[in-house]
Amino acid sequence: MAAEAQVVQDTVRWLERAVIGLNLCPFAKSVYGKGQIHYVVCSATGIAEVLRCLETELLALAALPAAERDTTLIMLRACLGDFLDFNDFLDESDALLESLELAGVLQVASFHPQFRFAGTGDDDVSNCTNRAPWPTLHLLREASLNRAVEAFPDAEAIFGRNVERLEALGAAGWTALDVGARALPQGGLPGEVALATGEDA
């Protein structure tokens, strides 16, 4: 199993080189620079455990001031490596938000190393807008997001610009960024790591 420190390093490298470096999210640089991102490596191997981890982190984020912790990234190192399973799980994460009465206060965004938009091929570089080195649940504050959107002109155009930027970069350019999971076995694919062994990489 990948060491927790390596999972965090993989995620920070992706944030620095892709999310911030390519300006895929113009709101990320500020919270990153202020140290307001909380990183959690979840070692759960089943859905029920992932939901417990998610519940813990949602409640913790809601209880803290934004100046201390504005957003949380939960990296799953042993579960939901298959994108379709991960995508199905997002309905459960939304249901959890509702049950905690945090819908409208917090939201759960997601990234996955196998992310694929409907109607695209696996090798379509536009999918990289939502690809992270590990299956990741991104907990966001609605208030912070609304303020960021208000301060950013044409926020609706971000996605289109991101796709154009990645298409200009190309698959080779994305690969050159080296933002995949370092803990992968030789020839392994992100999200398909043999994590069930319980052995640290």
CYANA upper distance limits for C-alpha pairs under 8 A (distance plus 0.5 A):
  1 MET  CA     77 ARG  CA      8.07
  1 MET  CA     78 ALA  CA      7.95
  1 MET  CA    194 ALA  CA      8.00
  1 MET  CA    195 LEU  CA      5.33
  1 MET  CA    196 ALA  CA      7.77
  1 MET  CA    197 THR  CA      7.28
  1 MET  CA    198 GLY  CA      5.72
  1 MET  CA    199 GLU  CA      5.19
  1 MET  CA    200 ASP  CA      4.60
  1 MET  CA    201 ALA  CA      6.01
  2 ALA  CA      6 GLN  CA      7.17
  2 ALA  CA      7 VAL  CA      7.25
  2 ALA  CA     77 ARG  CA      7.45
  2 ALA  CA    183 ALA  CA      6.15
  2 ALA  CA    195 LEU  CA      7.95
  2 ALA  CA    199 GLU  CA      8.22
  2 ALA  CA    200 ASP  CA      5.62
  2 ALA  CA    201 ALA  CA      5.35
  3 ALA  CA      7 VAL  CA      7.03
  3 ALA  CA    183 ALA  CA      8.50
  3 ALA  CA    200 ASP  CA      6.11
  3 ALA  CA    201 ALA  CA      6.81
  4 GLU  CA      8 VAL  CA      6.91
  4 GLU  CA     41 VAL  CA      6.57
  5 ALA  CA      9 GLN  CA      6.64
  6 GLN  CA     10 ASP  CA      6.54
  6 GLN  CA    182 ARG  CA      7.81
  6 GLN  CA    183 ALA  CA      7.43
  7 VAL  CA     11 THR  CA      6.82
  7 VAL  CA     41 VAL  CA      7.61
  7 VAL  CA     75 MET  CA      7.89
  7 VAL  CA     77 ARG  CA      7.95
  7 VAL  CA    134 TRP  CA      8.02
  7 VAL  CA    181 ALA  CA      7.82
  7 VAL  CA    183 ALA  CA      8.13
  8 VAL  CA     12 VAL  CA      6.61
  8 VAL  CA     39 TYR  CA      7.43
  8 VAL  CA     40 VAL  CA      8.49
  8 VAL  CA     41 VAL  CA      7.74
  8 VAL  CA     75 MET  CA      8.44
  9 GLN  CA     13 ARG  CA      6.55
 10 ASP  CA     14 TRP  CA      6.79
 10 ASP  CA    133 PRO  CA      6.91
 10 ASP  CA    179 VAL  CA      7.43
 10 ASP  CA    180 GLY  CA      7.43
 10 ASP  CA    181 ALA  CA      6.11
 10 ASP  CA    182 ARG  CA      6.98
 11 THR  CA     15 LEU  CA      6.68
 11 THR  CA    132 ALA  CA      7.68
 11 THR  CA    133 PRO  CA      6.89
 11 THR  CA    134 TRP  CA      7.98
 12 VAL  CA     16 GLU  CA      6.61
 13 ARG  CA     17 ARG  CA      6.47
 13 ARG  CA    179 VAL  CA      6.79
 14 TRP  CA     18 ALA  CA      5.85
 14 TRP  CA     19 VAL  CA      7.12
 14 TRP  CA    132 ALA  CA      7.31
 14 TRP  CA    133 PRO  CA      7.68
 14 TRP  CA    179 VAL  CA      5.38
 14 TRP  CA    180 GLY  CA      7.99
 15 LEU  CA     19 VAL  CA      5.25
 15 LEU  CA     20 ILE  CA      6.30
 15 LEU  CA     21 GLY  CA      8.11
 16 GLU  CA     20 ILE  CA      5.69
 16 GLU  CA     21 GLY  CA      6.10
 17 ARG  CA     21 GLY  CA      4.93
 17 ARG  CA     22 LEU  CA      7.33
 17 ARG  CA    177 LEU  CA      7.12
 17 ARG  CA    179 VAL  CA      7.74
 18 ALA  CA     22 LEU  CA      5.59
 18 ALA  CA     23 ASN  CA      7.74
 18 ALA  CA     24 LEU  CA      7.48
 18 ALA  CA    177 LEU  CA      7.89
 18 ALA  CA    179 VAL  CA      7.87
 19 VAL  CA     23 ASN  CA      6.15
 19 VAL  CA     24 LEU  CA      5.34
 19 VAL  CA     25 CYS  CA      6.31
 19 VAL  CA     28 ALA  CA      7.78
 20 ILE  CA     24 LEU  CA      6.91
 20 ILE  CA     25 CYS  CA      7.10
 20 ILE  CA     26 PRO  CA      7.74
 20 ILE  CA     28 ALA  CA      6.92
 20 ILE  CA     29 LYS  CA      6.35
 22 LEU  CA    165 ARG  CA      8.38
 24 LEU  CA    129 THR  CA      7.56
 24 LEU  CA    158 ILE  CA      8.07
 24 LEU  CA    162 ASN  CA      6.24
 25 CYS  CA     29 LYS  CA      8.45
 25 CYS  CA    158 ILE  CA      8.20
 27 PHE  CA     31 VAL  CA      7.86
 27 PHE  CA    148 ALA  CA      6.89
 28 ALA  CA     32 TYR  CA      6.55
 29 LYS  CA     33 GLY  CA      6.44
 30 SER  CA     34 LYS  CA      6.71
 31 VAL  CA     35 GLY  CA      6.66
 31 VAL  CA     36 GLN  CA      5.61
 31 VAL  CA     37 ILE  CA      6.87
 31 VAL  CA     70 ASP  CA      7.50
 31 VAL  CA     71 THR  CA      8.44
 32 TYR  CA     36 GLN  CA      6.64
 32 TYR  CA     37 ILE  CA      6.58
 36 GLN  CA     66 ALA  CA      8.21
 36 GLN  CA     67 ALA  CA      7.39
 36 GLN  CA     68 GLU  CA      6.45
 36 GLN  CA     69 ARG  CA      5.12
 36 GLN  CA     70 ASP  CA      5.73
 36 GLN  CA     71 THR  CA      7.09
 37 ILE  CA     69 ARG  CA      6.60
 37 ILE  CA     70 ASP  CA      6.75
 37 ILE  CA     71 THR  CA      5.63
 37 ILE  CA     72 THR  CA      6.09
 37 ILE  CA     73 LEU  CA      7.73
 38 HIS  CA     69 ARG  CA      7.03
 38 HIS  CA     71 THR  CA      6.82
 38 HIS  CA     72 THR  CA      5.08
 38 HIS  CA     73 LEU  CA      6.70
 39 TYR  CA     72 THR  CA      6.48
 39 TYR  CA     73 LEU  CA      5.57
 39 TYR  CA     74 ILE  CA      6.72
 39 TYR  CA     75 MET  CA      8.20
 40 VAL  CA     72 THR  CA      7.91
 40 VAL  CA     73 LEU  CA      6.61
 40 VAL  CA     74 ILE  CA      5.22
 40 VAL  CA     75 MET  CA      6.67
 41 VAL  CA     74 ILE  CA      6.36
 41 VAL  CA     75 MET  CA      5.40
 41 VAL  CA     76 LEU  CA      6.72
 41 VAL  CA     77 ARG  CA      7.44
 42 CYS  CA     50 VAL  CA      7.74
 42 CYS  CA     53 CYS  CA      7.42
 42 CYS  CA     74 ILE  CA      7.00
 42 CYS  CA     75 MET  CA      6.37
 42 CYS  CA     76 LEU  CA      5.49
 42 CYS  CA     77 ARG  CA      6.85
 42 CYS  CA     78 ALA  CA      8.27
 43 SER  CA     76 LEU  CA      6.87
 43 SER  CA     77 ARG  CA      6.22
 43 SER  CA     78 ALA  CA      6.14
 43 SER  CA     79 CYS  CA      8.20
 44 ALA  CA     49 GLU  CA      5.81
 44 ALA  CA     50 VAL  CA      6.07
 44 ALA  CA     53 CYS  CA      8.46
 44 ALA  CA     76 LEU  CA      7.82
 44 ALA  CA     77 ARG  CA      8.26
 44 ALA  CA     78 ALA  CA      6.65
 44 ALA  CA     79 CYS  CA      6.90
 45 THR  CA     49 GLU  CA      7.47
 45 THR  CA     50 VAL  CA      8.07
 45 THR  CA     78 ALA  CA      5.82
 45 THR  CA     79 CYS  CA      5.46
 45 THR  CA    196 ALA  CA      8.46
 46 GLY  CA     50 VAL  CA      6.86
 46 GLY  CA     79 CYS  CA      6.85
 47 ILE  CA     51 LEU  CA      6.69
 47 ILE  CA     79 CYS  CA      8.16
 47 ILE  CA     89 PHE  CA      8.41
 48 ALA  CA     52 ARG  CA      6.84
 49 GLU  CA     53 CYS  CA      6.75
 50 VAL  CA     54 LEU  CA      6.58
 50 VAL  CA     79 CYS  CA      8.50
 51 LEU  CA     55 GLU  CA      6.50
 51 LEU  CA     93 SER  CA      7.62
 51 LEU  CA     96 LEU  CA      8.30
 52 ARG  CA     56 THR  CA      6.70
 53 CYS  CA     57 GLU  CA      6.82
 54 LEU  CA     58 LEU  CA      6.53
 54 LEU  CA     74 ILE  CA      8.27
 54 LEU  CA     93 SER  CA      8.25
 55 GLU  CA     59 LEU  CA      6.68
 55 GLU  CA     96 LEU  CA      7.82
 56 THR  CA     60 ALA  CA      6.66
 57 GLU  CA     61 LEU  CA      6.51
 57 GLU  CA     72 THR  CA      8.11
 58 LEU  CA     62 ALA  CA      6.68
 58 LEU  CA    106 LEU  CA      8.20
 58 LEU  CA    139 LEU  CA      7.64
 59 LEU  CA     63 ALA  CA      6.65
 60 ALA  CA     64 LEU  CA      6.97
 61 LEU  CA     65 PRO  CA      8.46
 61 LEU  CA     69 ARG  CA      7.28
 61 LEU  CA     70 ASP  CA      8.05
 61 LEU  CA     71 THR  CA      7.77
 61 LEU  CA     72 THR  CA      7.85
 62 ALA  CA    105 VAL  CA      8.44
 62 ALA  CA    106 LEU  CA      8.08
 64 LEU  CA     68 GLU  CA      7.22
 64 LEU  CA     69 ARG  CA      6.98
 65 PRO  CA     69 ARG  CA      6.88
 65 PRO  CA     70 ASP  CA      7.95
 66 ALA  CA     70 ASP  CA      4.80
 66 ALA  CA     71 THR  CA      8.35
 66 ALA  CA    144 SER  CA      8.44
 70 ASP  CA    140 LEU  CA      7.78
 70 ASP  CA    141 ARG  CA      7.36
 70 ASP  CA    144 SER  CA      8.07
 71 THR  CA    138 HIS  CA      7.85
 71 THR  CA    139 LEU  CA      6.16
 71 THR  CA    140 LEU  CA      5.69
 71 THR  CA    141 ARG  CA      7.29
 72 THR  CA    138 HIS  CA      6.37
 72 THR  CA    139 LEU  CA      5.52
 72 THR  CA    140 LEU  CA      7.49
 73 LEU  CA    136 THR  CA      7.02
 73 LEU  CA    137 LEU  CA      6.35
 73 LEU  CA    138 HIS  CA      5.23
 73 LEU  CA    139 LEU  CA      6.86
 74 ILE  CA    136 THR  CA      5.96
 74 ILE  CA    137 LEU  CA      5.56
 74 ILE  CA    138 HIS  CA      6.93
 74 ILE  CA    139 LEU  CA      8.46
 75 MET  CA    134 TRP  CA      6.48
 75 MET  CA    135 PRO  CA      6.35
 75 MET  CA    136 THR  CA      5.06
 75 MET  CA    137 LEU  CA      7.14
 76 LEU  CA     80 LEU  CA      7.82
 76 LEU  CA    134 TRP  CA      6.93
 76 LEU  CA    135 PRO  CA      5.89
 76 LEU  CA    136 THR  CA      6.66
 77 ARG  CA    134 TRP  CA      7.26
 77 ARG  CA    135 PRO  CA      7.90
 77 ARG  CA    195 LEU  CA      7.89
 78 ALA  CA    195 LEU  CA      5.93
 78 ALA  CA    196 ALA  CA      7.37
 80 LEU  CA     85 ASP  CA      6.43
 80 LEU  CA     86 PHE  CA      5.55
 80 LEU  CA    135 PRO  CA      7.47
 80 LEU  CA    191 GLY  CA      8.11
 81 GLY  CA     85 ASP  CA      8.23
 81 GLY  CA     86 PHE  CA      7.59
 81 GLY  CA    135 PRO  CA      7.02
 81 GLY  CA    190 PRO  CA      8.22
 81 GLY  CA    191 GLY  CA      4.47
 81 GLY  CA    192 GLU  CA      6.09
 81 GLY  CA    193 VAL  CA      8.03
 82 ASP  CA     86 PHE  CA      6.73
 82 ASP  CA    114 GLN  CA      7.95
 82 ASP  CA    191 GLY  CA      6.63
 82 ASP  CA    192 GLU  CA      7.41
 83 PHE  CA     87 ASN  CA      6.45
 83 PHE  CA    112 HIS  CA      7.23
 83 PHE  CA    113 PRO  CA      8.38
 83 PHE  CA    114 GLN  CA      6.17
 83 PHE  CA    115 PHE  CA      6.74
 83 PHE  CA    191 GLY  CA      8.21
 84 LEU  CA     88 ASP  CA      6.70
 85 ASP  CA     89 PHE  CA      6.74
 86 PHE  CA     90 LEU  CA      7.19
 86 PHE  CA    135 PRO  CA      8.21
 87 ASN  CA     91 ASP  CA      8.29
 88 ASP  CA     92 GLU  CA      8.17
 89 PHE  CA     93 SER  CA      7.01
 90 LEU  CA     94 ASP  CA      6.75
 91 ASP  CA     95 ALA  CA      6.75
 92 GLU  CA     96 LEU  CA      6.64
 93 SER  CA     97 LEU  CA      6.88
 93 SER  CA    108 VAL  CA      7.76
 94 ASP  CA     98 GLU  CA      6.94
 94 ASP  CA    103 ALA  CA      8.45
 94 ASP  CA    107 GLN  CA      8.42
 94 ASP  CA    108 VAL  CA      7.78
 95 ALA  CA     99 SER  CA      6.73
 96 LEU  CA    100 LEU  CA      6.66
 97 LEU  CA    101 GLU  CA      6.70
 97 LEU  CA    102 LEU  CA      5.72
 97 LEU  CA    103 ALA  CA      5.80
 97 LEU  CA    106 LEU  CA      8.19
 97 LEU  CA    107 GLN  CA      8.02
 98 GLU  CA    102 LEU  CA      6.58
 98 GLU  CA    103 ALA  CA      5.83
102 LEU  CA    106 LEU  CA      6.27
103 ALA  CA    107 GLN  CA      7.13
104 GLY  CA    142 GLU  CA      6.86
105 VAL  CA    141 ARG  CA      6.56
105 VAL  CA    142 GLU  CA      5.82
105 VAL  CA    143 ALA  CA      7.66
106 LEU  CA    139 LEU  CA      7.26
106 LEU  CA    140 LEU  CA      5.98
106 LEU  CA    141 ARG  CA      5.07
106 LEU  CA    142 GLU  CA      5.85
107 GLN  CA    139 LEU  CA      6.33
107 GLN  CA    140 LEU  CA      5.79
107 GLN  CA    141 ARG  CA      7.03
107 GLN  CA    142 GLU  CA      7.16
108 VAL  CA    137 LEU  CA      6.83
108 VAL  CA    138 HIS  CA      6.00
108 VAL  CA    139 LEU  CA      5.27
108 VAL  CA    140 LEU  CA      6.83
109 ALA  CA    137 LEU  CA      6.46
109 ALA  CA    138 HIS  CA      5.35
109 ALA  CA    139 LEU  CA      6.90
109 ALA  CA    140 LEU  CA      7.90
110 SER  CA    130 ASN  CA      8.10
110 SER  CA    135 PRO  CA      8.23
110 SER  CA    136 THR  CA      6.19
110 SER  CA    137 LEU  CA      5.24
110 SER  CA    138 HIS  CA      6.10
111 PHE  CA    115 PHE  CA      7.46
111 PHE  CA    130 ASN  CA      5.62
111 PHE  CA    131 ARG  CA      5.87
111 PHE  CA    132 ALA  CA      6.05
111 PHE  CA    134 TRP  CA      8.27
111 PHE  CA    135 PRO  CA      6.46
111 PHE  CA    136 THR  CA      5.58
111 PHE  CA    137 LEU  CA      7.15
111 PHE  CA    138 HIS  CA      8.19
112 HIS  CA    130 ASN  CA      7.14
112 HIS  CA    131 ARG  CA      5.42
112 HIS  CA    132 ALA  CA      5.77
112 HIS  CA    133 PRO  CA      7.58
112 HIS  CA    134 TRP  CA      6.53
112 HIS  CA    135 PRO  CA      4.86
112 HIS  CA    136 THR  CA      6.62
112 HIS  CA    191 GLY  CA      8.07
113 PRO  CA    130 ASN  CA      8.50
113 PRO  CA    131 ARG  CA      5.20
113 PRO  CA    132 ALA  CA      5.53
113 PRO  CA    133 PRO  CA      5.87
113 PRO  CA    134 TRP  CA      6.38
113 PRO  CA    135 PRO  CA      6.88
113 PRO  CA    180 GLY  CA      8.40
113 PRO  CA    190 PRO  CA      5.77
113 PRO  CA    191 GLY  CA      6.43
114 GLN  CA    122 ASP  CA      8.23
114 GLN  CA    131 ARG  CA      7.14
114 GLN  CA    190 PRO  CA      7.30
114 GLN  CA    191 GLY  CA      7.21
115 PHE  CA    127 ASN  CA      6.65
115 PHE  CA    128 CYS  CA      7.97
115 PHE  CA    130 ASN  CA      6.71
115 PHE  CA    131 ARG  CA      6.14
116 ARG  CA    120 THR  CA      7.13
116 ARG  CA    121 GLY  CA      7.87
116 ARG  CA    122 ASP  CA      6.78
116 ARG  CA    127 ASN  CA      5.81
117 PHE  CA    127 ASN  CA      6.72
120 THR  CA    124 ASP  CA      6.71
120 THR  CA    127 ASN  CA      8.41
122 ASP  CA    127 ASN  CA      8.19
123 ASP  CA    127 ASN  CA      8.40
123 ASP  CA    171 ALA  CA      8.34
124 ASP  CA    128 CYS  CA      8.50
124 ASP  CA    171 ALA  CA      8.45
125 VAL  CA    166 LEU  CA      6.78
125 VAL  CA    167 GLU  CA      6.78
125 VAL  CA    170 GLY  CA      6.93
125 VAL  CA    171 ALA  CA      6.19
125 VAL  CA    174 TRP  CA      8.40
126 SER  CA    162 ASN  CA      8.46
126 SER  CA    163 VAL  CA      5.69
126 SER  CA    166 LEU  CA      6.60
126 SER  CA    167 GLU  CA      7.08
127 ASN  CA    131 ARG  CA      7.14
128 CYS  CA    132 ALA  CA      8.40
128 CYS  CA    166 LEU  CA      8.07
129 THR  CA    162 ASN  CA      7.27
129 THR  CA    163 VAL  CA      7.61
129 THR  CA    166 LEU  CA      8.19
132 ALA  CA    136 THR  CA      7.63
132 ALA  CA    179 VAL  CA      8.19
132 ALA  CA    180 GLY  CA      7.71
133 PRO  CA    179 VAL  CA      7.06
133 PRO  CA    180 GLY  CA      5.16
133 PRO  CA    181 ALA  CA      5.19
133 PRO  CA    190 PRO  CA      6.95
134 TRP  CA    181 ALA  CA      7.25
134 TRP  CA    190 PRO  CA      7.40
134 TRP  CA    191 GLY  CA      6.98
135 PRO  CA    191 GLY  CA      7.37
140 LEU  CA    144 SER  CA      8.19
140 LEU  CA    145 LEU  CA      7.70
141 ARG  CA    145 LEU  CA      6.69
142 GLU  CA    146 ASN  CA      6.54
143 ALA  CA    147 ARG  CA      6.75
144 SER  CA    148 ALA  CA      6.69
145 LEU  CA    149 VAL  CA      6.65
146 ASN  CA    150 GLU  CA      6.66
147 ARG  CA    151 ALA  CA      6.74
148 ALA  CA    152 PHE  CA      6.72
149 VAL  CA    153 PRO  CA      8.03
149 VAL  CA    155 ALA  CA      6.35
154 ASP  CA    158 ILE  CA      7.82
157 ALA  CA    161 ARG  CA      6.78
158 ILE  CA    162 ASN  CA      6.57
159 PHE  CA    163 VAL  CA      6.83
160 GLY  CA    164 GLU  CA      6.83
161 ARG  CA    165 ARG  CA      6.54
162 ASN  CA    166 LEU  CA      6.66
163 VAL  CA    167 GLU  CA      6.56
164 GLU  CA    168 ALA  CA      6.65
165 ARG  CA    169 LEU  CA      6.69
166 LEU  CA    170 GLY  CA      6.48
166 LEU  CA    174 TRP  CA      8.12
167 GLU  CA    171 ALA  CA      8.40
169 LEU  CA    173 GLY  CA      5.56
169 LEU  CA    174 TRP  CA      7.06
170 GLY  CA    174 TRP  CA      6.82
171 ALA  CA    175 THR  CA      6.67
172 ALA  CA    176 ALA  CA      6.64
173 GLY  CA    177 LEU  CA      7.09
174 TRP  CA    178 ASP  CA      7.88
175 THR  CA    179 VAL  CA      8.01
180 GLY  CA    190 PRO  CA      7.59
181 ALA  CA    190 PRO  CA      7.02
183 ALA  CA    201 ALA  CA      6.72
184 LEU  CA    188 GLY  CA      6.24
184 LEU  CA    189 LEU  CA      7.65
184 LEU  CA    190 PRO  CA      7.50
184 LEU  CA    193 VAL  CA      6.62
185 PRO  CA    193 VAL  CA      7.51
188 GLY  CA    192 GLU  CA      7.18
188 GLY  CA    193 VAL  CA      6.91
189 LEU  CA    193 VAL  CA      7.30
195 LEU  CA    199 GLU  CA      8.05
